[in-house]
């Protein structure tokens, strides 16, 4: 009798837990995998949803009618113990590990709130003045 009660109780708890509303996670930083899912014309809420993060800073340019939302992202890398470098399990992936935090700049049209383009810190460094002029904002690079 006691076993039937415990089984029934565990089934009821499982059903109640599965009916609970889904939790929305707000990560501090997104990943490069999520950045590649961005498309031109997305709204701010679409970008937040895809990146699974919210902007950490916002800049507005009244001359060009653009606004720049700054997100944090982390680069993924594969952590392999020294004694397992030749182990096939580690060659095929493993647990994702992220480090090296950088900024992602997503540029929106101020009037339509549609995404125009995005660029990262490393993209700004590689593009030199051409990309920085396109952004029309002078932001301090993270060192």
Backbone as JSON, one array per atom type, in Angstrom:
{
  "sequence": "XXXXXXXXXXXXXXXXXXXXXXXXXXXXXXXXXXXXXXXXXXXXXXXXXXXXXXXXXXXXXXXXXXXXXXXXXXXXXXXXXXXXXXXXXXXXXXXXXXXXXXXXXXXXXXXXXXXXXXXXXXXXXXXXXXXXXXXXXXXXXXX",
  "N": [[0.82, -1.19, 0.0], [1.94, 1.21, 0.78], [3.88, 1.5, -1.19], [2.31, 1.93, -3.49], [1.17, 4.37, -2.88], [3.5, 6.03, -2.87], [4.31, 5.77, -5.54], [2.1, 6.87, -6.86], [2.18, 9.46, -5.82], [4.66, 10.34, -6.83], [4.1, 10.3, -9.58], [2.08, 12.26, -9.73], [3.54, 14.52, -8.91], [5.4, 14.65, -11.0], [3.73, 15.22, -13.18], [2.69, 17.71, -12.39], [5.06, 19.22, -12.31], [5.84, 19.16, -15.0], [3.88, 20.73, -16.12], [4.45, 23.27, -15.39], [5.27, 26.71, -16.12], [7.6, 27.54, -18.74], [10.94, 28.49, -18.07], [12.61, 31.5, -18.73], [15.81, 32.06, -19.67], [18.19, 34.48, -18.98], [21.06, 35.06, -20.2], [24.24, 36.37, -19.33], [26.15, 36.74, -21.29], [26.32, 36.02, -24.81], [26.95, 33.53, -27.39], [29.25, 32.74, -30.08], [28.01, 30.97, -31.79], [25.31, 31.63, -31.59], [25.35, 34.22, -32.59], [25.75, 33.85, -35.32], [23.21, 33.22, -36.17], [21.81, 35.51, -36.55], [19.89, 37.76, -38.6], [19.51, 40.17, -41.2], [17.14, 42.78, -40.79], [15.8, 41.85, -38.58], [13.93, 42.4, -35.55], [14.48, 44.24, -32.46], [13.6, 42.71, -30.27], [13.57, 40.19, -31.47], [16.3, 39.8, -31.96], [17.28, 39.81, -29.32], [16.04, 37.48, -28.43], [17.16, 35.51, -30.12], [19.88, 35.73, -29.46], [19.72, 35.1, -26.82], [20.1, 36.84, -24.74], [20.35, 40.13, -23.3], [20.91, 43.56, -24.3], [23.88, 45.24, -23.16], [24.59, 47.84, -23.28], [23.61, 50.92, -24.88], [23.8, 52.94, -27.74], [23.1, 55.93, -29.5], [22.68, 57.44, -32.66], [21.89, 60.37, -33.9], [22.26, 61.71, -36.3], [22.66, 59.8, -38.35], [20.41, 58.31, -37.96], [20.49, 55.89, -36.53], [20.79, 53.26, -34.11], [22.89, 51.68, -31.75], [23.2, 48.64, -30.25], [24.87, 47.09, -27.64], [26.16, 43.98, -27.01], [27.42, 41.32, -24.96], [29.69, 38.7, -25.72], [31.02, 35.37, -25.75], [33.86, 33.44, -26.69], [34.01, 30.13, -27.88], [35.87, 27.26, -26.88], [37.83, 24.25, -26.93], [38.36, 22.23, -24.27], [40.86, 20.15, -23.32], [42.15, 17.61, -21.4], [45.62, 17.17, -20.54], [46.59, 14.52, -20.45], [44.83, 13.25, -22.13], [45.01, 13.86, -24.8], [45.25, 12.34, -27.14], [42.96, 10.9, -27.16], [40.07, 9.71, -28.64], [37.5, 10.53, -27.91], [37.76, 13.18, -27.04], [38.5, 14.42, -29.36], [36.22, 14.71, -30.81], [34.59, 16.61, -29.71], [32.91, 17.31, -26.81], [32.25, 18.73, -23.59], [30.93, 21.98, -23.92], [32.98, 24.86, -23.56], [33.53, 28.18, -22.59], [35.24, 31.28, -23.11], [37.2, 34.34, -23.07], [35.81, 37.07, -23.3], [34.05, 39.41, -25.35], [32.83, 42.28, -27.24], [29.76, 42.65, -29.03], [28.41, 44.52, -31.55], [25.35, 45.59, -32.51], [23.63, 47.05, -35.06], [20.87, 49.1, -35.52], [18.1, 50.46, -37.38], [16.84, 53.49, -36.39], [14.23, 54.39, -36.79], [12.64, 52.27, -37.83], [13.34, 50.16, -36.22], [14.64, 47.9, -37.15], [17.16, 45.47, -37.68], [20.23, 46.41, -39.1], [22.96, 45.69, -39.53], [25.72, 43.88, -38.01], [28.67, 43.89, -35.94], [31.74, 42.76, -34.52], [34.15, 43.19, -31.81], [36.64, 42.18, -32.71], [36.21, 42.26, -35.46], [36.02, 45.0, -35.86], [38.64, 45.75, -35.27], [40.06, 44.49, -37.31], [38.93, 45.66, -39.56], [39.73, 48.23, -39.51], [39.6, 51.67, -40.2], [37.51, 51.81, -42.1], [35.28, 50.2, -41.35], [34.81, 51.24, -38.83], [34.13, 53.88, -39.44], [31.77, 53.36, -40.77], [30.16, 52.52, -38.71], [29.87, 54.87, -37.37], [30.28, 55.59, -34.74], [32.35, 56.19, -32.01], [33.72, 54.07, -30.1], [35.3, 52.93, -27.16], [37.72, 50.44, -27.43], [37.68, 47.2, -26.03], [40.18, 46.09, -23.94]],
  "CA": [[0.0, 0.0, 0.0], [2.83, 2.34, 0.86], [4.51, 1.63, -2.51], [1.33, 2.5, -4.42], [1.07, 5.79, -2.52], [4.71, 6.69, -3.33], [4.28, 5.8, -7.0], [1.08, 7.84, -7.23], [2.7, 10.77, -5.46], [5.72, 10.71, -7.77], [3.45, 10.59, -10.86], [1.41, 13.55, -9.61], [4.58, 15.54, -8.88], [5.95, 14.74, -12.35], [2.75, 15.91, -14.02], [2.66, 19.11, -11.98], [6.31, 19.84, -12.71], [5.85, 19.32, -16.45], [2.91, 21.76, -16.48], [4.95, 24.57, -14.95], [5.7, 27.53, -17.25], [9.02, 27.47, -19.07], [11.74, 29.59, -17.55], [13.43, 32.2, -19.72], [17.13, 32.33, -19.12], [18.86, 35.67, -19.51], [22.49, 34.9, -20.03], [25.01, 37.61, -19.34], [26.82, 36.81, -22.58], [25.89, 35.06, -25.81], [28.06, 32.79, -27.98], [29.4, 32.95, -31.52], [27.01, 30.14, -32.47], [24.05, 32.39, -31.63], [25.56, 35.39, -33.44], [25.58, 33.44, -36.72], [21.78, 33.06, -36.45], [21.21, 36.83, -36.77], [19.57, 38.11, -39.98], [19.15, 41.56, -41.46], [15.71, 43.03, -40.72], [15.24, 41.38, -37.31], [13.61, 43.43, -34.57], [15.28, 44.18, -31.24], [13.17, 41.55, -29.47], [14.03, 38.98, -32.17], [17.75, 39.69, -31.71], [17.43, 39.39, -27.91], [15.6, 36.09, -28.34], [18.15, 34.66, -30.79], [21.13, 35.77, -28.69], [19.42, 34.65, -25.45], [20.75, 37.84, -23.89], [19.89, 41.49, -23.51], [22.06, 44.46, -24.49], [24.53, 45.79, -21.96], [24.74, 49.27, -23.48], [22.91, 51.4, -26.07], [24.27, 54.2, -28.27], [22.19, 56.46, -30.51], [23.27, 58.4, -33.58], [20.76, 61.11, -34.47], [22.57, 62.11, -37.67], [22.43, 58.67, -39.25], [19.19, 57.62, -37.55], [20.78, 54.51, -36.13], [21.13, 53.0, -32.71], [23.79, 50.54, -31.62], [23.05, 47.89, -29.01], [26.11, 46.37, -27.36], [25.99, 42.71, -26.3], [28.65, 40.61, -24.63], [29.73, 37.32, -26.2], [32.21, 34.6, -25.38], [34.33, 32.5, -27.69], [34.09, 28.74, -27.43], [37.1, 26.53, -27.12], [37.75, 22.88, -26.48], [39.25, 21.96, -23.15], [41.3, 18.76, -23.37], [43.2, 17.31, -20.41], [46.91, 16.83, -21.14], [46.75, 13.08, -20.6], [43.8, 12.7, -23.03], [45.12, 14.53, -26.1], [45.08, 11.37, -28.24], [41.72, 10.18, -26.92], [39.09, 10.04, -29.69], [36.36, 11.21, -27.3], [38.04, 14.61, -26.97], [38.63, 14.94, -30.72], [34.89, 14.9, -31.38], [33.78, 17.6, -28.99], [32.96, 17.31, -25.36], [31.45, 19.77, -22.96], [31.33, 23.32, -24.39], [33.62, 25.75, -22.6], [33.61, 29.51, -23.2], [36.12, 32.26, -22.45], [37.53, 35.5, -23.89], [34.63, 37.91, -23.51], [34.19, 40.54, -26.25], [31.59, 43.01, -27.52], [29.05, 42.53, -30.29], [27.67, 45.75, -31.81], [24.26, 45.35, -33.45], [23.17, 48.36, -35.51], [19.45, 49.11, -35.9], [17.5, 51.69, -37.88], [16.09, 54.08, -35.26], [12.82, 54.59, -37.12], [11.92, 51.01, -38.03], [13.84, 49.18, -35.25], [15.1, 46.7, -37.84], [18.61, 45.32, -37.66], [20.9, 46.69, -40.37], [24.13, 44.83, -39.56], [26.41, 43.75, -36.74], [30.12, 43.75, -36.01], [32.35, 42.43, -33.23], [35.4, 43.89, -31.51], [37.71, 41.72, -33.6], [35.89, 42.78, -36.78], [36.37, 46.42, -35.88], [40.1, 45.86, -35.31], [40.51, 44.04, -38.63], [38.41, 46.55, -40.59], [40.33, 49.54, -39.33], [38.75, 52.86, -40.26], [36.34, 51.66, -42.96], [34.14, 49.7, -40.57], [34.54, 52.18, -37.74], [33.4, 55.0, -40.02], [30.43, 52.88, -41.09], [29.4, 52.51, -37.46], [29.65, 56.27, -36.98], [30.41, 55.76, -33.3], [33.7, 55.99, -31.54], [33.65, 53.36, -28.84], [36.6, 52.44, -26.69], [37.89, 49.01, -27.58], [37.97, 46.47, -24.79], [41.55, 45.55, -24.01]],
  "C": [[0.86, 1.25, 0.0], [3.52, 2.58, -0.49], [3.57, 2.27, -3.52], [1.2, 4.0, -4.14], [2.29, 6.56, -3.03], [4.75, 6.81, -4.85], [3.28, 6.85, -7.49], [1.56, 9.27, -6.95], [3.77, 11.23, -6.44], [5.14, 11.02, -9.15], [2.77, 11.95, -10.83], [2.44, 14.68, -9.63], [5.2, 15.73, -10.27], [5.02, 15.5, -13.27], [2.7, 17.39, -13.67], [3.92, 19.86, -12.41], [6.34, 20.09, -14.22], [4.87, 20.39, -16.92], [3.36, 23.16, -16.09], [5.4, 25.39, -16.17], [7.2, 27.44, -17.47], [9.74, 28.7, -18.54], [12.55, 30.2, -18.68], [14.75, 32.54, -19.06], [17.7, 33.58, -19.77], [20.34, 35.54, -19.21], [23.18, 36.25, -20.07], [25.65, 37.81, -20.71], [26.29, 35.73, -23.51], [27.13, 34.35, -26.36], [28.14, 33.09, -29.47], [28.4, 32.12, -32.31], [25.69, 30.89, -32.62], [24.18, 33.6, -32.54], [25.32, 35.04, -34.91], [24.12, 33.24, -37.12], [21.09, 34.4, -36.72], [21.0, 37.09, -38.26], [19.19, 39.57, -40.08], [17.63, 41.69, -41.42], [15.05, 42.54, -39.44], [14.94, 42.56, -36.4], [14.51, 43.27, -33.34], [14.89, 42.96, -30.41], [13.57, 40.24, -30.13], [15.51, 38.74, -31.91], [17.99, 39.22, -30.28], [17.09, 37.92, -27.76], [16.64, 35.15, -28.96], [19.44, 34.59, -29.97], [20.97, 35.23, -27.27], [20.09, 35.57, -24.43], [20.14, 39.2, -24.19], [21.1, 42.41, -23.65], [22.58, 45.01, -23.18], [24.7, 47.3, -22.06], [24.03, 49.65, -24.78], [23.49, 52.77, -26.45], [23.31, 54.63, -29.37], [22.92, 57.5, -31.35], [22.12, 59.12, -34.28], [21.01, 61.53, -35.91], [22.24, 60.99, -38.65], [21.17, 57.89, -38.95], [19.43, 56.15, -37.25], [20.96, 54.45, -34.62], [21.95, 51.72, -32.67], [23.57, 49.91, -30.26], [24.28, 47.03, -28.83], [25.79, 45.15, -26.5], [27.36, 42.15, -25.97], [28.56, 39.21, -25.25], [31.04, 36.68, -25.79], [32.56, 33.63, -26.5], [34.41, 31.1, -27.1], [35.46, 28.14, -27.72], [36.95, 25.14, -26.52], [38.81, 22.63, -25.42], [39.59, 20.47, -23.15], [42.39, 18.55, -22.31], [44.48, 16.84, -21.1], [47.05, 15.33, -21.38], [45.73, 12.45, -21.56], [43.88, 13.31, -24.43], [44.92, 13.58, -27.28], [43.82, 10.54, -28.09], [40.67, 10.65, -27.93], [37.89, 10.8, -29.14], [36.56, 12.73, -27.3], [38.2, 15.25, -28.35], [37.28, 15.28, -31.33], [34.03, 15.88, -30.6], [33.98, 17.5, -27.51], [32.07, 18.4, -24.82], [31.89, 21.14, -23.46], [31.89, 24.17, -23.26], [33.81, 27.09, -23.31], [34.52, 30.41, -22.39], [36.31, 33.44, -23.39], [36.3, 36.32, -24.26], [34.94, 39.11, -24.39], [32.84, 41.2, -26.46], [31.08, 42.7, -28.92], [28.23, 43.81, -30.44], [26.62, 45.46, -32.88], [23.64, 46.7, -33.78], [21.75, 48.25, -36.04], [19.09, 50.46, -36.52], [16.64, 52.24, -36.76], [14.6, 54.2, -35.53], [12.05, 53.29, -37.2], [12.26, 49.95, -36.99], [14.22, 47.86, -35.89], [16.62, 46.68, -37.85], [19.18, 45.59, -39.05], [22.11, 45.77, -40.56], [24.71, 44.73, -38.16], [27.9, 43.6, -36.98], [30.64, 43.47, -34.6], [33.6, 43.28, -33.01], [36.5, 43.48, -32.48], [37.46, 42.18, -35.03], [36.25, 44.24, -36.92], [37.88, 46.6, -35.97], [40.62, 45.52, -36.7], [40.1, 45.02, -39.73], [39.0, 47.93, -40.55], [39.29, 50.65, -39.47], [37.49, 52.68, -41.09], [35.12, 51.23, -42.16], [33.8, 50.64, -39.43], [33.79, 53.4, -38.25], [31.97, 54.6, -40.35], [29.56, 52.86, -39.83], [29.06, 53.92, -37.01], [29.62, 56.46, -35.47], [31.86, 55.49, -32.95], [33.62, 55.38, -30.14], [35.05, 52.92, -28.44], [36.64, 50.94, -26.87], [38.21, 48.39, -26.23], [39.35, 45.86, -24.93], [41.72, 44.41, -23.08]]
}
